[in-house]
Amino acid sequence: MSRLTHEAQGAYAPPVPARELIAHSADGARLHVEVHGPEDAPAVVLAHGWTCSTAFWAAQIRDLAADHRVIAYDQRGHGRSPASDACSTEALADDLEAVLAATLAPGEKAVLAGHSMGGMTLMAASARPRFQEHAAAALLCSTGSTRLVEESRVLPWRAGRLRTRLTGAVLGSRAPLGPVTPVARRILKYATMGPGSSPAMVEACARIVHACPRGVRHAWSAVLSTLDLDAGVRELRVPTAVIAGSVDRMTPVVHARALVAALPNCVGSTELPGLGHMTPVEAPELVTARIRELVATYAVESVRAEQTERIAETTGIAETAETVEIKEGA
């Protein structure tokens, strides 16, 4: 498990959850889950990316929890979820289903937001029954479905086999990241964030990423290097919005544009000028606002439709009973 997942204080320190629980995945993997906000509020589920943790969503959790039930969980091996030998897109989908089962009532709808590998989690689970039962809408932040290493611009060279091979070696390195130093901050900022990112943003991301154990980082890099979730994108039929940073080196905007073209029900695409890969940290207000829009448009609407249907059913039963009584009285 990660050693240090967030800064102890400041704007990017994660709020204290209302409750915590353990969700058990299909293979027995244990997943740390946090629930924030009122229990009777509309639900939002947040899935973080590679080398991150629930702490990555601190800004969204702090804002949304005022009037939403916010569910965030640590992907296996990240944050406070123990590592597992099973690292695959199937495991990502299994884990999300386990979290949904542990936190949502049968038939309850939620907006699901995923950043980077969290977005890939949504794609991997899109055809799963529990995903389809609970997803009202989705938000994909800074993510892609395939050719991640080939399209990466972490190394500033021309595209080709040499860049692909070296990028794979860099991203899949087993070397420890070590402490968060000025040099480490500069490297992380260059690779994952826009040039205008504030020192506080860089510090928060560096602490989260450096906390990820190197074995976990390497294991999941192998999954990402051969990723192919194009079929999952085509199965993601709920209303889905896409957000990307224009200078994202990890998942360049070519990925976002491909997603927009392939999604069956894309309801908006936003390319943020000058921002990098860490969009929920670099543009917290915008990402939070997009989640709120999706909840208001699709999740709340779904709840109202269900309530109307229940009222109609109840009214129908009452009318039927009344008719029976009249007939019997006659």
Secondary structure, DSSP 4 states (H G I P E B T S, - for coil): --S--S-SSSTTSPPPPSEEEEEE-TTS-EEEEEEES-TTSPEEEEE--TT--GGGGHHHHHHHTTTSEEEEEPPTTSTTSPP-S--SHHHHHHHHHHHHHHHS-TT--EEEEEETHHHHHHHHHTTSHHHHHHEEEEEEES--SB-HHHH--SS-S-SSHHHHHHHHHHHT------S--HHHHHHHHHHHS-TT--HHHHHHHHHHHHHS-HHHHHHHHHHHHT-B-HHHHHH--S-EEEEEETT-SSS-HHHHHHHHHH-TTEEEEEEETT--S-HHHHSHHHHHHHHHHHIIIIIHHHHHHHHHHHHHHHHHHHHHHHHHHHHHH-
